[in-house]
Amino acid sequence: MPPTLASLVHHSALKLTVRAGEDRLDVPVRWAHASELADPVPYMEGGELLLITALKLDAEDPEAMRRYVRRLAGAGVVGLGFAVGVHYEDIPEALLDAAQGEGLPLLEVPRRTPFLAISKAVSAAIAAEQYRAVTAGFAAQRELTRQTLTDGPEGLLGALAAQVDGWAALYDASGAVVAVAPEWAERRAGRLTADVERLRDRPAPASAVVGGEDRVELHSLGTGRRARAALAVGTAAALGTAERYALHSAIALLTLTTERSRSLHAAEQRIGAAVLRMLLAGECDHARAVAGGLYGELLDAPFRLILAESASASAARARVEGAAAGAGSGSGSGAEAASPARGGNAAGAGIRVGAVEGGRVAAGGLVAVGSGGDLLGQLVEVVEAAAARAGEAVLVVPDGERLVVLAVDGGAAVAACGEFAVALETSRAAGLDPVSAAAPASVAVPVSVEEEELVVGLSAPAGPIAAAAAYKQAEQALSVARRRGRCLVEHEELAAGSVLPLLGDDAVRAFADSLLRPLREHDATGRGNLVDSLRAWLSRHGQWDAAAADLGVHRHTLRYRMRRVEEILGRSLDDPDVRMELWLALKATAAAGE
């Protein structure tokens, strides 16, 4: 305990006598200060014991003493020591009455007790208290360290709660409670999720004090730009010096346990990249041997492969793919002209180790959906946090502006990825990207850092032996998500859905418009409805009578119209490829509402 007026009164060497304010002697004394100024208030900070001899005071004037004592009390002075036998043989009645009226403790200091002795006593008591606090802090640090080494963060929280006589809770990057001690505080800790999310959005290190049932201190954990975790400590009153030492020690220890060293993290990334390469190359046994127990049972159970990339990278890939498709349209399929980054072969994909663009950052609600380069980093945090809470293994391999993830099929990490995508698409639908929302579909909008988005492809469940096929599935789903403007597409959706949404691509619509334009120009002259006649004939598989009946014309009229189609287009309707192209063109224009 710091020194108090009561401890000074009971100090045998000082011989102090209480003359007023007997009921307020338990207040702590921050310092003892002697001043003979008529108004020492400008030099007070609060908490002082003021020592006077009344050298420059009219101590017998009741009104002057009331004003003097009132100003001292208002400045936070905790007590007044009056030396008798110097200028006054006894404490003047005016000063005594003023102190009693204001409730300010008034101590009589005998002539044989110098003010210096009182100052030394206060200083020694403060130093002793600080020494006890430091000693207790070191003891707490040793205990917290021992608990951390033996029982991990849970043991540390239990020791910290005992040290501060309260409770402590640890939160992950998403704001979810990871551990709490004692158990009865779990509900209180759960009510602070929103406060933890607000703390997470501030530059680290950050702290906050929250009121309520307890006085709660929140502290961010981590050495990066954004917090990786948070610590909450709830107590009935403000922390003392010893408790503060214990709290700072806990923050340091938890930071060490939650923030892995750069070299260790880089080594794990290299191992993860090597394991992924082996899986994609079909070397499952080698992958398991290299991974050891690092990824638990992930390589023995069905998993999903998640492939994500930023929208700026997607736009670049789309341009490359579009150019390749255009170059290949005259000879073979454009799908064979895959970009070098994709490689066309999953086993040959250029998986490389690097930092995720935007850093490894936290996310909120489930997460707080951010913008720009942070989205890949947020996805990493969401997936890793969900896997950690569920006790699942997850393999995350950053690949420049791409991210490759192996996660347990049906597990928390895959579900969290889906929820993240839903939250992101909801934010898009709410108009948080006004540039893209306002632009026509046919206009390419440049993607700046502020407008950057995320696209994700998710494979079907697969085992290690089918990792290469899963990678190809994820790439196909990613490509479809990119073209459709979706945040996430699962490969299983592609087979379950219709081919018609694929016709919404700008290049397909341009092809359809070019192919059917001569027929539309003919119809615009009023010399016959060739487009509708062609659609009816193709829908009836070339059956003249059925198609003519649909149109309400004679079959000879329909035959004439189909000859005109062949003449205008310069193509034969007997060619199945021509019929297929015309049918797809009609479907594409119908999908576009033309």
C-alpha angles and dihedrals in degrees: 000000000000117000117282134192087255092056090050092049089051092048102114096210096054100055094204121174125207112230100166141007096037091163094058102056096109095074115113119250115224095186144342114236131181118212134161094188116129087229113023093162096103088062097048124098098185131265095060130137102222116212118203143166094194091241093152100023130098088226093175094058107096095201093047091049093049090053092045096049093042091055092048092052091046090053091055098255105161099201146359123226115200120196111218124203094039109082096342126037090211136011108281114249092233092059092043092051092047092051092048091048093051094040091236113151110245118198124195112223114203119228092248092059111079119210088239090064090056092047090050091049092052092045093049092049091049091048091048090050091049090049091051089049093050092046091048089047092054091048090049090049091053091048093047091048091049092049091048093052094046104035105014124225092334091060091046092053091051092051092046092050089053092048094053095035091236138069137291134202135189122213129194126227092277093054096253120139110255100177138350136189130235099025093230090069094061094099093049091049091050092058091062097066094107091049090050090051091053090049091050092057091059122086111269134281093049136154138183140184118227125194128212132095088348138017101259126194118200121200129182119230126213141063099242132088091271127041119257094198142352137228125213124195120188123196138162093240141012115297119262125222095271092046090049090054090051092049093051091049090051091050091052093047094046091048089054092050096045099038111062119205117267093241093051092047092048090049092051090049091052091050091048092050091049092049090050092050091051092049092050090049091053094250096131097156092051090048091053091048093052094044094048108173094332094106100031114214094338093110093050100049134061110279140181123234113220119197117189135173139171119263092243089059089044092054091051091048091047090054091049092047092047092051091046092049091049092049091048097046092092096050124029131324121328089221089075091063095073118167116263091245090061094042096199088250120077092211090056096047111131099246107180133172119246143132117286110254109258096020132265101300140171130258135206147215079018079331138330102249107232131186141243123010092352094077097080089047091049090051089053091052093046094050095043094045092049092048092048093051091049095043091241128147117236132183114213119183118180112212107186106275089355131075127205119198132182111198135169112272110251091009134131095261094058091045091050090051090054092048090050090053092049090051091049094048089047090055090050091050089051089063099253089143102053095169095060093037093054097044120093116251092247094055119089108224115206110241113229126186090264092051097043115127139180135251124192134191121198123198127217117262111289141169127233093268090059097045093117091053090048090052091052090048091051091050091050091049090047091052092051091047089051093051095043095046091241125146095218135013125182118216090230088064091063095062094038095051135063128273090231096086087060089064090067091083114120092233092053092049091049090051091049093049092050093048097048099037095093090053092048091049089052092049090049089065091062094241096124142318102263097160096055091041091053091049092051093046093049093045089055092049092244096308103151100199096046093046093046090050090052089053095041093235136114116271090240089058089052092049089052091050093051090051088053089051090054092047095048096044096037090227135115119240088208088073108091091208090057092049090049093050092048093048092050090047090053091048092048093052091046090052089051091051094243 
